[in-house]
């Protein structure tokens, strides 16, 4: 299939800078929101897409020791790898291949990221400015167009995820924070291991008066444990 692949001229006003987002048949499923990314060195399937597959297909997932770098540069440990039958094209011109996907758990507006290995398998040439991808088949050159409605859907999903990410998590008080609200006071030098715990919410004058009172009355206080709670 050594055939020439050409792209038509496009007026400057019609040049596209949108991401290439397409659809394909994967194991009998029509999967949309597939991002064609020539910068990716592996094929990525996101967990929300993987979970839509039949249990018998998901059972083919195998372990992997590799990690994947997201667009942000953060390293992610994949859930595993899986080989799936993928078919791009239609109308009598299609190309089928077994592709290995790395499944990761991460938010994404896409279902799949198709990288360089898959493009090599398909012998495909993507063109962002044309908004299309071409590859040879036994019946001639197939042309797959980027899906404009799907691109808009991805934008909405991306904005939704960005809003959710900006929400501040509910701050919970750590155990050490609760301890910081009290103060341990030595009232009897003869028993340094026996301390009295008083609250820090007292005024400076009140705290001083309470400490003096405890020291004066230390002989009358029966210290039965190491720490006694005098918090108010």
Secondary structure, 3 states (H helix, E strand, C coil): CCCCCCCCCCCHHHCCCCCEEEEEEECCEEEEEEEECCCCCCEEEEHHHHCCCCHHHHCCCECCCCEEECCCCCEEECCEEEEEEEEEEECCEEEEEEEEEEEECCCCCCCEEECHHHHHHHCCEEECCCCEEEEEECCEEEEEECCHHHHHHHHHHHHHHHHHHHCCCCCCCCHHHHHCCEEEEECCHHHCCCEEEEECCCCHHHHHHHHHHHHHCCCCCCCCCCEEEECC
